[in-house]
Protein backbone atom coordinates (compact mmCIF):
# COMPACT_ATOMS: atom_id res chain seq x y z
CA UNK A 1 0.00 0.00 0.00
CA UNK A 2 1.32 3.46 -0.78
CA UNK A 3 2.48 5.88 1.91
CA UNK A 4 0.05 8.53 0.64
CA UNK A 5 -2.94 6.32 1.36
CA UNK A 6 -1.75 5.70 4.94
CA UNK A 7 -1.34 9.43 5.58
CA UNK A 8 -4.88 10.17 4.46
CA UNK A 9 -6.32 7.27 6.40
CA UNK A 10 -7.66 5.60 3.26
CA UNK A 11 -6.70 1.98 3.34
CA UNK A 12 -7.71 -0.64 0.87
CA UNK A 13 -9.14 -3.63 2.70
CA UNK A 14 -7.66 -6.35 0.54
CA UNK A 15 -4.33 -8.05 0.30
CA UNK A 16 -1.94 -8.72 3.20
CA UNK A 17 -3.20 -5.76 5.31
CA UNK A 18 -6.87 -6.75 5.09
CA UNK A 19 -8.90 -7.13 8.28
CA UNK A 20 -11.95 -9.27 8.83
CA UNK A 21 -15.42 -7.78 9.37
CA UNK A 22 -15.30 -7.90 13.20
CA UNK A 23 -11.98 -6.03 13.37
CA UNK A 24 -13.18 -3.49 10.83
CA UNK A 25 -16.35 -2.82 12.84
CA UNK A 26 -14.35 -2.39 16.06
CA UNK A 27 -11.96 0.03 14.35
CA UNK A 28 -14.83 2.04 12.89
CA UNK A 29 -16.67 2.20 16.24
CA UNK A 30 -13.51 3.36 18.01
CA UNK A 31 -12.93 6.07 15.38
CA UNK A 32 -16.57 7.15 15.49
CA UNK A 33 -16.56 7.50 19.28
CA UNK A 34 -13.27 9.41 19.20
CA UNK A 35 -14.57 11.88 16.64
CA UNK A 36 -18.00 12.14 18.26
CA UNK A 37 -16.58 13.12 21.67
CA UNK A 38 -17.14 16.83 22.27
CA UNK A 39 -14.02 18.93 22.43
CA UNK A 40 -13.76 21.26 25.37
CA UNK A 41 -12.76 24.83 24.69
CA UNK A 42 -10.47 24.75 27.73
CA UNK A 43 -8.86 21.39 26.91
CA UNK A 44 -5.17 21.56 27.58
CA UNK A 45 -5.49 24.58 29.88
CA UNK A 46 -4.79 24.15 33.54
CA UNK A 47 -7.79 24.96 35.73
CA UNK A 48 -7.29 26.87 38.95
CA UNK A 49 -8.07 24.77 42.00
CA UNK A 50 -7.87 25.32 45.73
CA UNK A 51 -7.27 22.89 48.58
CA UNK A 52 -10.00 23.44 51.15
CA UNK A 53 -11.27 22.33 54.54
CA UNK A 54 -15.01 21.56 54.48
CA UNK A 55 -17.29 21.93 57.48
CA UNK A 56 -20.91 22.56 58.39
CA UNK A 57 -22.53 25.35 60.34
CA UNK A 58 -26.24 25.22 61.18
CA UNK A 59 -26.90 22.55 58.56
CA UNK A 60 -25.15 24.38 55.72
CA UNK A 61 -21.89 23.24 54.14
CA UNK A 62 -18.97 25.65 54.00
CA UNK A 63 -15.33 25.48 52.94
CA UNK A 64 -12.31 27.69 53.40
CA UNK A 65 -8.96 27.46 51.66
CA UNK A 66 -6.45 25.36 53.58
CA UNK A 67 -3.85 28.12 53.33
CA UNK A 68 -5.82 30.05 55.99
CA UNK A 69 -6.45 27.07 58.29
CA UNK A 70 -3.77 26.36 60.87
CA UNK A 71 -5.70 23.52 62.51
CA UNK A 72 -9.06 22.06 63.42
CA UNK A 73 -9.39 21.87 67.17
CA UNK A 74 -11.94 20.08 69.35
CA UNK A 75 -12.43 22.21 72.42
CA UNK A 76 -13.89 21.43 75.81
CA UNK A 77 -13.49 24.65 77.77
CA UNK A 78 -14.83 27.95 76.52
CA UNK A 79 -14.35 31.12 78.54
CA UNK A 80 -16.87 33.88 77.84
CA UNK A 81 -15.41 37.39 77.53
CA UNK A 82 -17.54 40.29 78.74
CA UNK A 83 -17.97 43.51 76.73
CA UNK A 84 -17.38 41.84 73.35
CA UNK A 85 -19.67 41.72 70.32
CA UNK A 86 -22.35 39.01 70.39
CA UNK A 87 -20.61 36.95 67.72
CA UNK A 88 -17.54 36.49 69.97
CA UNK A 89 -18.44 33.27 71.76
CA UNK A 90 -15.44 33.50 74.05
CA UNK A 91 -11.83 32.36 74.12
CA UNK A 92 -10.31 28.90 74.07
CA UNK A 93 -6.88 27.58 74.94
CA UNK A 94 -5.20 26.14 71.86
CA UNK A 95 -1.90 24.57 72.91
CA UNK A 96 -1.07 27.43 75.27
CA UNK A 97 -2.39 30.22 73.02
CA UNK A 98 -5.55 32.13 73.92
CA UNK A 99 -7.67 32.24 70.76
CA UNK A 100 -10.94 34.14 70.28
CA UNK A 101 -13.79 31.97 69.04
CA UNK A 102 -16.23 33.54 66.60
CA UNK A 103 -19.70 32.17 65.96
CA UNK A 104 -20.34 32.79 62.26
CA UNK A 105 -24.00 31.89 62.79
CA UNK A 106 -24.41 35.09 64.79
CA UNK A 107 -22.09 37.10 62.55
CA UNK A 108 -23.95 35.92 59.41
CA UNK A 109 -27.41 36.34 61.03
CA UNK A 110 -28.13 32.60 60.84
CA UNK A 111 -30.26 31.26 63.72
CA UNK A 112 -27.81 30.18 66.44
CA UNK A 113 -27.71 26.71 67.90
CA UNK A 114 -26.27 25.69 71.24
CA UNK A 115 -22.87 24.12 71.62
CA UNK A 116 -22.80 20.36 71.22
CA UNK A 117 -20.33 17.69 72.12
CA UNK A 118 -19.33 17.72 68.43
CA UNK A 119 -18.36 21.41 68.42
CA UNK A 120 -14.99 22.18 66.98
CA UNK A 121 -13.06 25.27 66.07
CA UNK A 122 -11.37 25.85 62.75
CA UNK A 123 -8.39 28.03 63.63
CA UNK A 124 -7.75 30.62 60.92
CA UNK A 125 -4.50 32.54 60.79
CA UNK A 126 -2.27 34.69 58.66
CA UNK A 127 0.80 36.79 59.48
CA UNK A 128 -1.22 39.31 61.55
CA UNK A 129 -4.35 37.64 62.92
CA UNK A 130 -5.53 34.40 64.46
CA UNK A 131 -8.99 33.38 65.61
CA UNK A 132 -11.23 30.35 65.59
CA UNK A 133 -14.61 29.88 63.98
CA UNK A 134 -17.14 27.68 65.67
CA UNK A 135 -18.31 24.78 63.49
CA UNK A 136 -20.70 21.90 64.04
CA UNK A 137 -19.08 19.17 61.97
CA UNK A 138 -15.88 18.80 60.00
CA UNK A 139 -16.60 17.36 56.55
CA UNK A 140 -13.00 16.77 55.52
CA UNK A 141 -10.44 18.21 53.16
CA UNK A 142 -10.42 18.24 49.40
CA UNK A 143 -10.17 20.38 46.33
CA UNK A 144 -12.47 22.85 44.64
CA UNK A 145 -12.08 23.96 41.03
CA UNK A 146 -12.33 27.74 41.28
CA UNK A 147 -13.43 28.13 37.65
CA UNK A 148 -16.57 26.08 38.39
CA UNK A 149 -17.78 28.26 41.28
CA UNK A 150 -21.14 29.99 41.02
CA UNK A 151 -21.20 33.60 42.17
CA UNK A 152 -23.91 33.23 44.82
CA UNK A 153 -27.16 31.62 45.91
CA UNK A 154 -30.44 33.46 46.52
CA UNK A 155 -30.33 32.40 50.18
CA UNK A 156 -26.93 34.01 50.74
CA UNK A 157 -27.58 37.66 51.42
CA UNK A 158 -26.27 40.41 53.63
CA UNK A 159 -23.10 39.81 55.61
CA UNK A 160 -22.51 36.27 54.31
CA UNK A 161 -22.34 37.45 50.72
CA UNK A 162 -19.48 39.85 51.57
CA UNK A 163 -17.28 36.91 52.59
CA UNK A 164 -18.25 34.68 49.70
CA UNK A 165 -15.78 33.50 47.09
CA UNK A 166 -18.35 31.31 45.39
CA UNK A 167 -20.62 28.30 45.65
CA UNK A 168 -19.95 24.84 44.24
CA UNK A 169 -22.48 22.91 42.17
CA UNK A 170 -23.27 20.81 45.27
CA UNK A 171 -23.99 23.97 47.35
CA UNK A 172 -20.78 24.20 49.36
CA UNK A 173 -20.17 27.86 50.20
CA UNK A 174 -16.50 28.81 49.77
CA UNK A 175 -15.65 31.56 52.25
CA UNK A 176 -12.95 34.13 51.56
CA UNK A 177 -10.36 33.53 54.28
CA UNK A 178 -8.38 36.68 53.48
CA UNK A 179 -11.48 38.86 53.92
CA UNK A 180 -12.41 37.18 57.19
CA UNK A 181 -8.92 37.56 58.62
CA UNK A 182 -8.62 41.21 57.58
CA UNK A 183 -12.09 42.42 58.57
CA UNK A 184 -11.76 44.95 61.40
CA UNK A 185 -15.19 43.92 62.80
CA UNK A 186 -13.78 40.48 63.67
CA UNK A 187 -10.76 41.88 65.48
CA UNK A 188 -11.52 43.13 68.98
CA UNK A 189 -8.78 45.44 70.22
CA UNK A 190 -10.82 47.82 72.32
CA UNK A 191 -9.52 48.62 75.78
CA UNK A 192 -11.57 49.68 78.77
CA UNK A 193 -10.72 53.17 80.06
CA UNK A 194 -8.84 53.30 83.35
N, C-alpha and C positions, 0 to 999 in steps of 0.2 A: 504494500500500500504506500502511496506517496506521502511525503512529509507534509505537503500542503493540505491534504485531506485530514490529517491528524490535527493540525493547527486549527482548522475550522470546526472540528468536531464531527465532520461527516465521515462516517466509516462505512465501508461496504461490508455487509454481513454475509460474506461468502469467502471461501478459501480458508487458509490456516488460522485466520484471526476471527472466524465466525463464532458466534455464541448461540446456545440453544434458546428456545422461546422463554423458558423460565428465567434464565440469566438476563435476557434482554428486557423482560418485564420488570425485574428488580432494578436494573440500571435506570430504566425510564422512570420508575416510581421515585427512586432516590433523586434523580435530576429534577423531576417535577416538584417534589417537596422542597428542595433547596431553592429553586427559583420562585416558588409560591410564598416562601417565608417573607413576611414584611421586613423591610429594612428600616432600622431606626435612624432618625436624623442625627441622634447623638452617639451612634455606634462609633467606638474607637476613642471617644472622649472620656476622660476620667470624671466621675461624678463626685461632688463634694459630699462627704459623710462626716458624721460626728459620733464619737463614742459617748454614750450617755448612761446615767443611772436612772432607772424607772422606779416610780413609787406611786402610792395612791394617797389622796387626801379627800376625805368626805365622799368616798365612792367614785371619785374621778381620777383618771390616770394622768400622771405628769412625768416629765423627764427633765433632766438638766445635764448639761455637758459635763463629762467626767473631769475635765480640766479645772472646774470650779469646786469639785467635791474632794475634801481631804479625807473624809471617812464617813461611814454610817455607824451610828453609835446607839446602842440600846441603853436607855437611862432608867434609873430607879428613883433617884432623888432629884426633885425639882424645888428650887428655892424661889418663891415669889419675890419680886422686887417692887417696893412701893414707889409711887410717883412716876411710873413709866406708862407709855401708851398701852392701850388695851390689848394690842396684838403681841406685846412682849409677855410671854407666858411666865418667864422667870429666867434663872440661870442654872446651868448644870456644870458639874465637874467632869471635864474630859481629860483624863490622864494628867491631872494637876493644873489644867488651865480652866479658868472660869469663862464659860461661853454662854452668851445670851441665846435664848431659845425663842424663836418667832413662830407664832401660829398664823400661817398663811390663810387659814379659813377666816380668821377675823380680819386680817389685812385685806383679803380679797372680797370681803362681805359675803362669804359663804356661811351658811348656818353652822355654828360650832358644835362639836361633839366633845364629850368628856374624854379624858385620858383613859387608855385601856392598857392592859398588860402587854399589848403588842406595840405600844408607842415607841417610836425610834426618832432619832434626830439625824438628819443629813447635815453634816458640818460643811458649810461653804466657806471658802477662803481665797484670798488673793494676797498680794503683797501688803495691802493696807488694812484689810478688814477680815474678821472672822465672826461668824455666828451660825447657829443651827436653825434648821426649819423643822417643825414638828410634822411628822408623817404618820400615817396609820400602818401602812404595809410597804415593805420593800418588794418591788417586782423583779428586780435583777438589773443586769447591765447588758448593754447591746449597742447596736449601731442604728443610726437614723440617717437616711439619705436626705440631705438638706434641700436638694432640688425638688423633691417630691412633697415638701411641706405645703399645706394649705395656709392661707393668710390668717384665717380666724374661723370661729364658729359663732352662730347667732347667740348662743348662750354665754359666750365670753364677752362681757362688757365691762365698762368702768376700769377699775384699778387693774384687774387681771390682764386686760388687753394691753396695757402699757408694758408689761413684762413678758409678753408673748413673742416668741421667735417664729412659731408656726404650730400647726396641728397635723399629725400624721393621718393617713387614710383610716387607721383604726382608732382614731380619736384620742391619741396620746398628745397632751399639750406640752410642747417644748418651751420651757421657761428660759429667759435670757439671764444667765448667771451674772454677766458683767453688769447689767442694769440693776439687778437685785443688790449686788455687793457695793455698788456706787451710789445707791439712792440715799440721800441724806435723811429721809424719814425713817429708815431702818437702822440708823446709827444714833444711839442715844448717848450724847456727851454733855448733857445739861448738868450743871452743878447747883446745889442748893446754897443759897446765900447764907453767909455766916453772921 
